[in-house]
Structures are given as structure tokens and as C-alpha cells.
Amino acid sequence: MAVAVSEVAEARPRTRGERRLAWTLRFFALLFAIGAVGFLVRPDDVVHDLDQVGALVGLPTLGASRGPVPSDFWLPLAIANMATITACALFASRDVRRRRSLVHAIIVSKLASSATGILLFVRWSMAFPFLTVALVDLPIALILISGLRAARVDAA
């Protein structure tokens, strides 16, 4: 006797925590997409604007350049990272129960960028743009960690 093997669709409705996590992921996906476009279109202006904020509180500023600098090599990779985490957030928001690993990937990215921003701020230049990386990305990681925990507790 043959038995068909198929995946049984999860009939249980999404929990409150899962719905909240899905909404949070959609919101962050929108922010990541806007950030990627902003950095693509006006990378120097974004850094300059952040530098101005830092100057107001007495932090050193980064030097402006009229042409490409060696660190511009990283700009396409940063934009690719933002596009990737945008896609991860969108895909995960559609099924947070089965696509939790995508949320973990976003958290790893945000923790890595936060640590790098702090390292550059402390070891290279105390310029505000470096600190901004951690001030933005670390809370995103913590919010997502909290969202994952809440979704897991609701499901229990």
C-alpha cells in the first residue's frame, strides 16, 4: 500500500508575536530599501550630513574629497548588503514561522556592522558617522531578537 508523503500545511493561525514580528520586518525592509537607495544616489551627502551632526556636539569630522577614495571600494558591497537584508526581511515577513533563519541573518549583519562601527569610532576616528552605524544597527538587532523571542513564546 502506497502512502503519499506531503507537507501538511500549518493550520495554526499566526500568533500575536508572529504578526508583530512580520510587521516589524516589513517596516525594516522599507527602511533598508530607502537606505540602500540613499547610499547609492548620495553616499557622500549622507556621510556629510552625519558629519555635521557630529560637529555640532564637538566630534571630529571626516575629510571631504573631490574624487574617488580607496574606501569607496566598499560602497557597492554596503549597498548589496542593504539590498540583501531588505530581501531577507521581506521574505521572512511572509512566513516568520518557517523563515526565522532569515531574521537570524539580518541580526548577524546588524551586530557585525554595529561592532565594526564602534571599532572604527574607537580605533580610527571618533567621527559621528562611525558611531551612527552602531546607534542605528544595534537597536535594530535588539528589536529583532526581542521579536523572535516574543514569537517563540507565543507559539509555545
Buried (B, 14 or more C-beta within 10 A) or exposed (E): EEEEEEEEEEEEEBBEBBBBBBEBBBEBBEBBBEBBEBBBEEBBEBBBEBBEEBEEEEBEBBEEEEEEEEEEEEBEEBBEBBBBBBBBBBBBBEBBBEBBEBBBBBBEBBBEBBBBBBEBBEEEBBBBBBBBBBBBBBEBBBBBBBBBEBBBEBEE
